[in-house]
Amino acid sequence: MSFKTNLRRFFGIKTEEELKKVKTSKEKTKEFIESLLFAGIAAFFIITFIVQNTRIPTGSMEDTILVGDFVLVNKFIFGAESPKYIPFTQIEIPHFRLPALREPRRKDIVVFEFPGMRDQIFADDRGVNYVKRCIGLPGDTIQVVDKVVYVNHKQFWIPPHIKYLESFARPKDMVEPRIFPKGMPWNEDNYGPLIVPKKGYTIPLDVTNVDQWATTIDRAYGEKVVDVQNGVVIIKGKPVTSYTFTQNYYFMMGDNRDDSLDCRFWGFVPRDLVVGEALITLFSWDRDIPFTDFFRLIGSIRPERVLLLLN
């Protein structure tokens, strides 16, 4: 059966001959299965390479994106990627990425695969996507001073729906032990300055700073490769005094600044984990209401957020 014929069937278009012809039950069943198969393939292609709907489970982007929003993600713009894992498993398979139309920019709302907590090479649940605001590009210097974000020593653009849960900023001498990079005397309100790595950027490595970079380097290799032996830094069994990054990285933060587990806590987002750009809210309701309470769930629909462009 030709591609053109399947396209006609997918959209319900029939030729004059098909309208006149009386089909047997066997022919109708075969046609139905073929149409269903073609529709499934078309849907898989669209979801994999063009657009995908994702549900927002946390409030880290409030009030730009709310819990219960269903967001349309443009996967094509940053270079769509074929499936990385066998469905319903965390087993990685060979995959490829299409050319990007453009690279992520500051202010973009970006969907990306969560790289894992600060000291993890892989996330516990691989393939889980996060949604955050792109704050820093490769080579940018990021700093937060009393909750105010600075990029390259200039105050960063303020998102229109930015949210703070606390009116005070943590003092500079209040060190957050979970902060990234490991061992830095910072907290989420007074952070940096920190340079976002870019491809070709070289950093010195020694025993005084190896803990800050070990996980980022291990993630690049996909395994534990960084070690210290007799006061010397070792990468993949070889002594080193520096490391050169092999890809670009990005710095993401949530618009809900006091309730966002983001790059300040678990590190940079490598380019190969970027999935797409969040474009529009298709639909929104209160996800905490169970489906069994149908009428209250329907009543929780937020009509003002249906087909809402994100910025």
Protein Blocks (a to p, Z undefined) as FASTA:
>chain_A
ZZklmmmmmnopacfklmmpccdfklmmmmmmmmmmmmmmmmmmmmmmmcccdddfbfkl
cckbcghiacdddfklnopaddfbdehiabdcdddddddfbdcdehiacddddebdfklf
bdfbghiacddddfbdghiacddeehiaceehiacdddfkbccfbfbdcdfklccfkbcc
ehiacdfklgcjdddddehiacdddfklmmmmmmmmmmmnopafbdceehiaceehiacf
bdcdfbdcdddddfblmlcccfklnopcdfklpnbdcfbdfbdcdfkbcfklmmlmmmmp
cfklgopacZZ
